[in-house]
Amino acid sequence: GLLIDMDGVIYGGDFLIPGADTFIARLLKEKIPFTFMTNNSQRTPLDAVRKLKRLGIEVTENHIYTSAMATSKFLASQIPKGTAYVLGEGGLLNSLHHHGLSLVDSEPDFVVLGEGRNFTLEMVQKAVDMILAGAKFITTNRDPSPMKKGWNNLGIAATTAMIEEATGIKAFVVGKPGPVMMRSARKFIGLETAETTVIGDTMDTDI
């Protein structure tokens, strides 16, 4: 079976990469197991399904695996019904709730960082204090900024580095290419490591 990156493999921005729809249609027809594996923790699986449908690829939420899902599952395995202070958005918040973690504003077990533009420097400072007080610092991925003018996502690596500098504590990174995300995604489609192939476009984050 296949774990398939999305941006840069299936589409670029809002444009389908030629042949991607034919490839996915063949996987579905031949019943080859696959999931789209994305480091983006903002989107819910339903958001991803809707974007793919707009581009001509029809799959279900069972074909989507995000770093938010991997992060939530990992944290629930570490401290069942644990607590988290979150710098992130919809997909991450929903997934944490789904896995039984409570979102709190004080004394969390975890400080969890995901993509987002809605958190403030005041919230970052609060996260720094929590980490210094003993909360475990978790980031959903460490994707870099594309360094393009007008890009609407700072890049989570930059935000992670800011908090690491302020605390002196390195984040535990769940997402690609980390082993937690890779193991979690292949278990999601019920495969062993030797049965699984990853398709990506960036050596630093996919391999």
C-alpha positions in Angstrom: 0.0 0.0 0.0 0.9 3.7 -0.3 1.3 6.7 2.0 0.9 9.7 -0.3 1.9 13.3 0.3 -0.6 15.8 -1.0 0.8 19.3 -1.7 3.5 18.9 -4.4 2.4 15.3 -5.3 -1.3 15.5 -6.0 -1.7 19.2 -6.4 0.3 22.4 -6.3 -1.7 25.1 -4.5 -5.1 25.0 -6.1 -4.0 23.1 -9.3 -4.1 19.4 -9.9 -0.8 17.8 -11.0 -1.5 16.1 -14.3 -2.2 12.4 -14.0 -2.8 12.5 -10.3 -6.6 11.9 -10.7 -5.9 8.9 -13.0 -3.5 7.4 -10.5 -5.8 7.7 -7.6 -8.7 6.3 -9.6 -6.6 3.2 -10.5 -5.7 2.7 -6.8 -9.4 2.7 -5.9 -10.4 0.4 -8.8 -7.7 -2.1 -8.0 -8.4 -1.8 -4.2 -4.8 -1.0 -3.4 -4.6 0.4 0.2 -3.6 4.0 0.5 -4.0 7.1 2.5 -3.0 10.7 1.9 -0.5 11.6 4.6 -0.2 15.3 5.3 1.7 17.4 7.9 -1.0 20.1 7.7 -2.7 20.1 11.1 -5.1 23.0 10.4 -7.4 21.1 8.1 -9.8 18.4 9.2 -10.0 15.2 7.1 -13.3 16.5 5.7 -11.6 19.7 4.6 -9.0 17.7 2.7 -11.7 15.5 1.1 -13.6 18.6 -0.1 -10.4 20.1 -1.6 -9.6 16.9 -3.4 -13.2 16.7 -4.7 -12.9 20.2 -6.1 -9.8 19.0 -8.0 -11.6 15.9 -9.4 -10.5 13.3 -6.9 -13.2 11.6 -4.9 -12.1 9.8 -1.7 -13.4 9.5 1.8 -12.2 10.7 5.2 -10.8 7.2 5.6 -8.2 8.1 3.0 -6.8 11.1 4.9 -4.2 11.0 7.7 -3.0 14.3 9.2 -0.2 15.2 11.6 -3.1 16.4 14.0 -4.4 12.8 14.0 -1.0 11.3 14.7 -0.3 13.9 17.4 -3.6 13.3 19.2 -3.2 9.5 19.1 0.4 9.8 20.4 -0.5 12.1 23.3 -3.5 9.9 24.3 -1.1 6.9 24.4 1.3 8.8 26.6 -1.3 10.3 29.1 -4.8 9.0 28.6 -7.4 11.8 29.1 -4.4 14.2 29.4 -4.6 18.0 29.2 -3.2 20.3 26.5 -2.7 24.0 25.9 -2.9 24.4 22.1 -1.5 26.9 19.7 -3.3 25.7 16.6 -6.6 25.6 14.7 -9.6 23.5 13.7 -8.2 20.2 12.6 -5.8 19.9 15.6 -8.5 21.0 18.1 -11.0 18.5 16.8 -8.6 15.6 16.8 -7.5 16.3 20.3 -11.1 16.3 21.5 -11.8 13.1 19.6 -8.9 11.3 21.4 -10.1 12.3 24.8 -7.7 15.2 25.6 -9.0 18.2 27.4 -8.0 21.7 26.3 -7.0 23.9 29.3 -5.5 27.3 30.0 -3.4 26.4 33.0 -1.1 23.6 34.2 -1.4 21.4 31.1 0.4 18.1 30.6 1.3 19.2 27.0 1.8 22.4 25.1 0.9 21.5 21.5 1.9 23.7 18.6 0.3 23.4 15.2 -0.1 25.7 12.1 -2.2 28.7 12.6 -2.5 32.5 12.3 -4.9 33.2 15.1 -2.6 32.8 18.1 -0.9 35.9 19.6 2.5 36.6 21.1 0.7 36.7 24.4 -0.4 33.2 23.9 3.1 32.1 22.9 4.5 33.7 26.1 1.9 31.8 28.1 3.0 28.6 26.4 6.7 29.4 27.2 5.8 29.8 30.9 3.9 26.4 30.9 6.9 24.6 29.3 9.2 26.1 31.8 6.9 24.9 34.5 7.1 21.3 33.3 4.6 20.9 30.4 5.9 18.7 27.6 6.5 20.7 24.3 5.0 18.9 21.3 4.8 20.2 17.7 2.7 18.6 15.0 5.5 18.9 12.4 8.5 21.0 11.6 7.8 22.1 8.0 9.9 25.1 7.0 8.5 28.4 5.5 8.6 28.4 1.7 10.1 31.9 1.9 7.8 33.2 -0.8 6.4 36.7 -0.8 2.7 36.8 0.2 2.7 33.2 1.6 -0.1 32.9 4.1 1.7 30.4 6.4 4.7 31.4 8.4 6.0 27.8 8.6 5.8 25.9 11.8 9.5 25.5 12.0 9.8 29.2 12.6 7.3 29.2 15.5 8.8 26.1 17.0 12.3 27.7 16.9 11.0 30.8 18.7 9.6 28.8 21.6 12.6 26.6 21.8 14.8 29.7 22.0 12.6 31.1 24.8 12.6 27.9 26.8 15.9 26.2 26.1 13.8 23.0 25.5 13.6 21.2 22.2 10.2 20.2 20.9 9.2 16.6 20.3 8.1 16.5 16.7 5.4 14.0 15.7 4.9 14.7 12.0 6.8 13.6 8.9 9.5 12.5 8.6 9.4 11.4 12.2 8.9 7.7 13.0 5.8 8.4 15.1 3.8 9.8 12.1 5.1 7.1 9.7 4.2 4.2 12.0 0.9 5.7 12.9 -0.1 6.3 9.3 0.8 2.8 8.1 -1.1 1.3 11.0 -4.1 3.5 10.0 -4.3 1.5 6.7 -3.4 -1.8 8.4 0.0 -2.4 6.9 3.4 -3.6 8.1 6.5 -1.4 7.4 7.8 -3.8 4.6 4.4 -3.5 2.9 4.4 0.3 2.7 5.7 2.8 0.2 5.9 6.5 0.8 5.4 8.9 -2.1 6.6 12.5 -1.5 8.2 15.5 -3.1 10.6 16.7 -0.4 13.4 14.7 1.0 13.6 16.7 4.2 9.9 16.2 5.2 8.7 13.1 3.4 11.6 10.6 3.6 
